[in-house]
Amino acid sequence: MRRSGERISSAALHTGMAPEPPRAHTDWVTLQRLFPYLWEYKWRVMAALGFMVIAKLANVGVPLLLKNLVDAMSPTGGRAAGFQPGEVATTVLAVPVGLLLAYGLLRLSTTLFTELRELVFAKATQGAARRIALETFQHLHALSLRFHLERQTGGMTRDIERGVRGIESLISYSLYSIVPTLIEVALVLGILAVKFDAWFAWITIAALVLYIFFTITVTEWRTKFRREANEFDSAAHTKAVDSLLNYETVKYFNNEGFEAGRYDESLEKLRRARLKSQTTLSLLNTGQQMIIAVGLVAMLWRATEGVVAGRMTLGDLVMVNAFMIQLYIPLNFLGVLYREIKQSLTDLDKMFVLMEREREVADKPGAQPLVFHPLGAGKGNGQIDTSVRFENVSFAYERARPILHHVSFAIPAGKTVAVVGPSGSGKSTLARLLYRFYDVGIPGDPSVYGGRITIAGQDIREVTQASVRQAIGIVPQDTVLFNDTVEYNIAYGKPGASRAEVEEAARAARIHSFIESTPKGYQTMVGERGLKLSGGEKQRVAIARTLLKNPPIMIFDEATSALDSANERAIQAELKGVAQHKTTLLIAHRLSTVVDAHEILVMEAGRIIERGSHPELLTRSGRYAEMWALQQQSTEQFEEVMGM
């Protein structure tokens, strides 16, 4: 069964168009989304609620004991209880001992059961946060390449970070502060209404209602300033991360001052938004204290009047005052709590909205893994069918700019087909479509038949994406490495590979000697995105990684473009050996790398304008022959200049 966070737009499924991002939810909907994650720990939730109620009962019992303690120690209280003057002193000494012990026990119980509540519920809180963060991470990896090309990494990671933190804050502020306070208010109102006259309850209710109304109204008004501050914070973080990731580009163009100016502009907007937020917070706090002061004075005036009239004892006055202090201390933070809860809900909702982002490219319900069958007798000598076919494929990233126009070709099992042509002709798009980063077709135009791509006769839209990508290995033109060791990056092609397998792949990619020459060998850190390695070294690591994966279908997208001539020839020989008995798509600018391909496709403006073997294309004196002559002339001029 597919989770709600993995819903697929029918328009996206049939036309390949990017789905609309989901909109924000109401607070109630966000809470409903969170509840199932917590309810997995229902026994812990129920135990925590039980401990919370016990803690509040103990807390409310403290003022009651304090009243009895004060009354017992009062001489008038002792005589009122029937003690003679000589007995009052003994009572003053004897009675408080039990009450003091009970008072201390209640205080300890309040703390004990509060800590038990937090201890029991911590596993539920952390478990829910872990699961939501993991599902968000998995969903982000499941989203299409279009989403990741359009995203802003710094802002998105900030949203996820705040969302995870928002879960803990929401539970902490609601379960540990708001709910206990409401329970305590209900208990205190009941005691005041039963033990004294109803005016005490009505004064308390009026003060609470006015306090809550004022707090919510002002906090809602302030929310826009907090939201602005968060947006400017994300924007500043995005600019900082983007600038640091492109450190070399900044240095190349001497633009440190320009980047600092952009960052400072975002920080200035953030400063102004935070100042507005702080100013309105001061207004909120002042208003809250006025309401609390008026309510407290009214309650104490009523209690003092009762003591003077003889309706209440001195202990009753102390109890009323203690109740009010216990109630208003947490209420002092109600504005902060409400604001933080609202902000936590907003942050959590942003993460849930991200989880609900519809997948532009998704497996069909019930899709099965890709299956490779043996070729028929006499056709492949036991070889499996790994053939690839592009059948009348049309594609566009955007409706107004088509990239491919009715492209058709086949790569027989174990053969190599090369694609050449100028930049922008659609060569690399073929690799992206084969990997199913996008589905064929024109976004928003279902009238255009997008064609289909098959592997071993199976439409790649009908099988699982994981099985398609498992069957393909790619050496991309732009190699990006993880900020980890060389060994980790090579072994990424086959997680769990032994050191011997990693070294064998490195030797095949002609990088083993270089790795061994470094002080830390295979434990050498490659830096952010592999920036500590040269372009050629990064590309050889990428080649080793793909060789280690050893898939039946290979894609070489300008695989040797960053290498010098000597290493290029050496690695070409290795790649040629690797490509034997594998179905290979070779994408190249340098025609010298494709002369041994079984078929060469010449692309221009998204169409195949020529096809054939290297000798056949040269004899036709067409576009390929022109490109070959130009490159040969450039090579000869280069060798002449270099004295080769």
N, C-alpha and C positions, 0 to 999 in steps of 0.2 A: 504493500500500500504506500502510495506517495505522500510524503508530508506536505503540509500546506505551504511550507517554505520552498517546495520544489515544483510548484504548479507551472504548467506550461501554457503559454498563450497559443490558442489555435491559429491565430494569424501568424505568429512567429514560426509555428511548426510547419505551416503550409507555404508560406511565402518567403521565409528567411528574414523577415523584417525584424528590427530590434524592438522588443516589447517595451511598453511604457513603464517607467518606474512606478512602484506602488506609492500611494499617498500615506501621510501620517495618520495614526489612529487616535481615537479618544483615549483618555486615561483608563477608562473602564475596560476597553478592549485590550489595552496593554496589560492590565492586571490579569485579565482572563487568559492571555497568552502565557503569562508567567506561572499561573497557578498549577498547571499540570507538571511543570518541572519540580515544584515544591512538594506536590502531592505524592510524588514517588517515595517520599520519606514521611508518609502520613502518620506513622506511629511517633516519630520524632516531633512532628508538628503538634500532635495532640498532647504529648508529654510536655512540650514547651509551653503550650497554652495553660496546662494544668499548673505547672510551676509558677507561671506568671500570675494566675489567680491567687494561689497561696501566698505569693510574695506581697500582693496588694492587700490581702486580708490582714497579713501581719503588719503591714505599713499603716493601715487604718487603725489597727488595735493600739498602736503606740500613743496617739493622743488620748484615747480612752483610758489607758493605764496612767498616763500623765495626770489626767483629771483626778483619778482616784488617789494618786500619790499626793497631790496638792491638798485635796480635801482631807485626807487622813492626817497630814501634818499640820493642818490648821486647827487651833484650839477650839474654835467655834464649830469646826466640823466634827471634832471628837465629842463635844457636849451634845451636838445634834444627834450623834449616834447613840447617846445614852450613857456615856462614860462620866464618872464623877471627876471633880477637879484633880484629885490625886492620881486618878487612873489615866488622865489625858497624857501626862508626861511619858508614862510607860507605853501608851499606845503610839505616841510620836516616835518612840525608839523602836518598837517591835513591828508595827504594821509595815513601815517602808521597806523592811528587809525583803519580804516576799514580793512586794510590788517592784522593787528595784531589780530583783532577779528576773521577774517576768518581763520587765521593761527591756533589760539587756538581752533576754532570750528572743523577744520579738524583733529587736534591732538586728540581731544576728540572723534570725530566720529570714528577714527581708533581704539581706545581702546574700545569704546562702541560696535561697530559691531563685533569686535573680541570676546568680552565677550559674546555677544548674540549668536554668532556662537557656542561657547563652551557650553553655557547653553542649547541651543536647541538640540545640538547633544549628550549631555551627556546621555540622556535617551536611545538613540540608542546604544551608546557604552556599557553602563552598561547592557542593555537588551540583547544584543548579547552575551556579556561575560557570563551573568547568564544562558542563554539558552544552550550555548555550554558546559559550565561546568556541567550543570544538565544532558545533554544528554550523556556526557562522563561518569559521575557517574552511570547513569542508564545502560549504555552499559557495564561497568565493572562488574556490578552485573549480567548482562545477560551472561557473558562469562563463559566458563566451569571451573570446578574445576581444571582441568589440568593446565589451564593458571594461576590460582591463586596459585597453588602449586609451579609453576616454577618462578613466578614473584619475583622481589625485591621491597618490599613495599616502602622503602625510596626513591629509584631512580624513581619509577613510580609516587609517589605523588609529587616529585620535578618536573617531566616533566609536570604534570597537572597544578601545581602552576605556572610554567613559561609560559605554554600555555595560561592560563587565563590572566596573566599579559601581555603577548605578544599581545593580542587583543587590549588592551588599548594603549600600546606603539605604535603599528602599526598605529592605527587610529590617535593618537596624532601626531606622527612624519610625517605621510604622509599628512593627511588632514589639520593639523594645521601648518606645516612647509614647506614641499616640494611643495605641490600644490600651496599655496599662493606665495611662492618664484618664481615659474615658471610663475604665472600670472603677478607678478610684473616685472619680467625680460622682458616679452613680451610687457608690457606697456611702460617700459623705453626705450627699443629698438625702439619702434615705435615713441616715442617723440623725441629721439636723431636723428633718421633718417630723420624725417620730419622737425624739427626745425633747425637742423644744417646739416653739410655735412655727407655723408654716412660713412666717416672714423670713426666717433665716434661709430656707430653701429658695424662696422667690428672689431674694437679693442675690444669692449665689448664681441662680439660673440666669437672671437678667445680666449680671456682670459677665458671665461666661458667653452668653449669646452675643452681647455687644462686642466682647473681645474677639470672638471667633469671626463675626461678620466683618469687623474692621480689619482683622489680620488677613482674611481671605481676599477681601476687596483690594486692599493695598498691594498684597503680594501678587495678585493677578495682574495688576497694573504694572508692577515692577518686572514681571516675567519677561517682557519684551526687551528690557535692558540687559537682563541676564542672557537671553537668547542671542542678542547682538554681540555680547561679549564672547560667547562661545563660538559664534561664526567668525569673528575677527581672530580669535585664538587659533581656530583650525586653519584659517587663511595664513596666519603668520607661521604656523608650524609647517604647513605645506610648502611655503616659499623657502623656509630654512632647509627642510629635508631635500627639496628639489635642487637647491643651490649646492648643498654639500655632496649630493650624489653626482653632480656635474662639476665637481671641483676642478678637474683639468680644463674643462671648457672655460670656466670663469678665469682661470689663470692665462689660458691662451689669448684671451681678448682683454686682459688687464681690467676686468670688470668687478673687482672686489668692492669698489665704492658704489657702483650701480646696484649690486646685490644688497649691500648694506642699506642703501637708500630704500629699496623695495621692502626689505624686512622692517626697517624703521617706520615706514608709512603704515604698515599693518599694525605694528606695535603702538603707534600713536592713536590709531582708531580704537585699538583694544583699551588703551589707557583712558580715553574719553568715555567709552562705554562702561568701564569699571567704575569711574568716578560717578557717573549717573546712578549706577547700581548702589554705590556706597551712600550717596546723598539720600536716595529714597529709603534705604535701609535705616538710616538715622531717623527719618520721619516716622517710619513704622515703629521703631523701638520706643520713641517718645510717646506716641499715641497709645501704645500698649500699656506703658507704665502709668499713664493717666487713668486709664480704665481700671487697672489693678488697684491703684491707690484709692480711687473713689469707692470701689466695691469693698476693699478691706476696711476703710474708715466706717462705712455704713454698717458692716457686720459687727465691728467692735463697739460702735455706738449702741447698737441694739443689745449686745451682750452686756455692756456696762450698765445700761438702763435696767436690765434684768437683775443684775447683781444688787444694784441699789434698791430695787423694789422687793428683793428677797425671793424672786422667782428662780434665780440661778445662784449657784455657788461660785466661789473664786476659781475652783477647779474647772467649772463649765466655761468660764471666760478664757482660761488658759487653753482648754481643749478647742474651743472655737478658733482662737488665734493659731494654734498648731495646725488645725485642719486647713485654714486659709493659706498658711505658709506652704504646707505640703502640696496644695493644689496649684498655687500661683508660681512656685519655683519652676515646675515643668512648663507651665503656661507662658512663662517669660521667653521660652525658646520656641513657642508654637510657630511664630513667624518664620524663624530659621528652619524649623522642622518642615513646615508646610512648603516653604520655598525649595528646600532640598528634596523633598518627596516629589514635588512637581518637576524639578530638574532631573531627578533620577528617572522618573517616568518618561520624560522627554528623551533622555539619553538612551534608555532601554528601548524606547519605541524606534529610535533611529536604527538600532541594531536589528530589531525585529523587521523593520522595513527593508533593511539590507538582506535579511534572510528570505524575505518574500519576493525579492527581485526575480522575475521570471527568467528562466533559462532560454536563451535564444536558440541554442542547439541542445537538444535533449534526446535521450533514448526513447524510442517508442515503447508504449506499454507492452510488456512481454517479449521485448527484444532478446535474442539469443546471441551468444558469443560467435565470433567469426570462426568458420570451420574450414580447414584446408584438407582437400581430398587428393589422393595420389592421381597423377596424370595417367591417362589410358595407356594400355600396353603398346610399346613401340614408340611412344611419344616422348617419354621423359626418363626412361630407364629407372623407374622407382622414384623419380622426383615428384614432390608435391606441387599442386597447382597454386602458384602465388601470383598469377597474372593480374595486371591492373588495366582497367579500361576507363577512358573518359569518353562518354557517349553524348555528343551534341551539347556540351556543357556551356551554359551562359551564366554570368555572374556579375554582380556589382556590389560594392560596399555601400554605395548610396544610389538611389534610383536614378539620379540625374547624371551619374558618371559610370556607365558600364565598363567593366574591365575585360571580360572574356566574351567572345561572340561565337557560339556554336563550335566549340573546340572538340575535336574527336581524335583520339589516337589510342593505341594499345601497347602495353609493355608485356610481351610474352614471359612466361615463367622462366627465370634464370637469365633473362636478357637485359641489356642496358639501352635505355632511350635517353638521348640528350636533348635539352632544350636550350637554344641560344637566341639572342636578340638584344636589342637596345634596352636600356633601363626604362621601366614603365610599360613594357610590352605584356606583362602578366605572367612572367615566368615563376616568380616566387609565390604568386597566388595559387598556382597549381599545387604546390606543396602544402599550403594552408588548407586547401579544399580536401586534399587527400588525407590529411590529418584530421579532417572534419572540425577545424576551428570555426568554419562557417559551413552552411549548407548551400548547395547550388541554387541559383535563381536570382531574381531581381527583387530587392526589398520593396514591398508595397505594390507590386505589379504581378498578380497571379496569372495574368493572361500570357505572360512569357514563359514558355517551357524551359526550365532550367537544365534539363537533361539529367544524367545520373553518372555516378562513379561507382565502379564495382571492383572488388578484390575477390579473386577466385570465383567470379560469377555472382557474387552476392553484393547487392546494393548496400553501400556502407551506412545508409540511413535506416536500414532494416536490422542491423546488428548493433551490439553494444559499442559505445565509443572506446571503452577501456580495452576491448579485444582488438579493435582496429589499431589503436596507438601502441599496443603491446607488440603488434606484428611489424611495426615500422620503426626504423632508426634514422635519425637525421643528424647531419653535420651542418649547422646553419652558418650563414655568412657572418652574422654578428653573434659572437659567442659570449654568453654571460655566465659567470661562475659564481658559486656560493662563497661567502666569506668564511672559508674553512680550509682544510689542508688539501694538498694536491691529491692525496690518496682518496679522501672523501669525494672529491669532485669526479675522479675517474670511476670510483666504485658506485657513483650515483646511477650509472647505466645498468648496474646489476646489484641492488642492495643485498648485502650479505656475502659478496664475493670475497674470496680469500686474497691474501696479499700476493700470492703467486699468480693468480688470475689478473690482478691489477697490473703487476709488473709485465706480464706477457702482453697485455693490451698496450701498455706504454712503449714497449719495445717495437711493437707493430706500427705504432704511430711515430716512431723515431724521436721519442722524448725521454726515454729511460735514462740515457747518459746525462742529459741536462739535469734531471731530477736528482740523480745520484751525486752530481757535482755540487749541489747546494749543501750548506751546513746541516740542515735538518732533513734533507732527503724528501721522502714522501710525506713527512709531517710539516713541510713548508706551508705556511699560510699564504693564500693567493690574494688576500685583501678584498675590499668591497668590490663586488662585480668582477673580480679577477684583475684589478688594476695594477697589482704588483708584477704581473707577467706581461711580456710583450704580446703584440697581436698574434704573431706566429706561434708563440708558446701557448697562448690561450686556445688557438685553433687546433693545435696538436693534442691538447688535453681533451677538447671536444671530440676529436677523431678517436682517441683512445676510449673515451666514454661510450661512444657508439659501437666501436669494435667489441667492447666488453659485453654490451647488450646482445650482440649477435642476432639480430632479427632477420626474418626471411626477406623483407623488403627494405631497401636502403634509399635514402634521399641525400644527395650531396648538393647543397645549395652554395655554390662558390666555396667549396670546402678548402681550397688551397689559396684563396685570394690574398691572405695575409702572409704567405710564405715567400722566402727568397727562391730564386730559380733552382739552386741545388737541392734544397729541401723539398721544393715543389715536385721535382722529378722523382725524388726518392719516395715521397708519400704517394704520388700518383701510381707508382709501381705497386705500393702496398694496397692502395685502394682498388686497383685493378684486380689484384689477387683476392681481396675481400669480396669484390663484386661478382666473382665467378660463382655461378650456380645460385646467384641471388637476383631477384627482380629489382632493378636499379633505375631511379630517375635522377639524371645528372643535369643540374642547372648551372650554366657557366657563361661568363663573358669571354674568357680566353678560349679560343677555338682549339688551341693545342691540347687542351684537356679532354676534348670530346672526339678526337679522330678515330678512336677505337670503338665508339658506340655502334651498336647494331643498327640504330636509326637515329638520325638527327632531325629535330624539328626547328624550323626557323620561325620565330614569332615576331609579329609587329602589330602594335595597336590592338592586342587581344585576339589576333587571328593567326592561324598557321598559314604562312605564305609559301613555304617550301618544306619538303621532307624527303629523306633518303639517306644513304650512307655518305661518308666523307668523299670518296671518289666520285660517286654519282652527282653530288651537289657541285663539286668543282667542275665537272664536265658540262654542266648546264649553264655555267657563266651567269648565274643569277645573283640574288642578294647575298647568299652564303659565300659565293666566290668573291664578291666585292669585299666582304668583311674579312675573309681569309687573306686577300691581297694586302689590305690595309694593315692588318696585324703583323703580317710577315715583314712588310716594309718598316713598321715601327720597331720590330725586333732587330732587324739588320742595322738600323740607325743607332739603336741603343748599344748593340755589340761593337759597332764601329767607334762610338764615343768612348766606351769603356776599354777599348783596345783588346777585345776578346777575339 
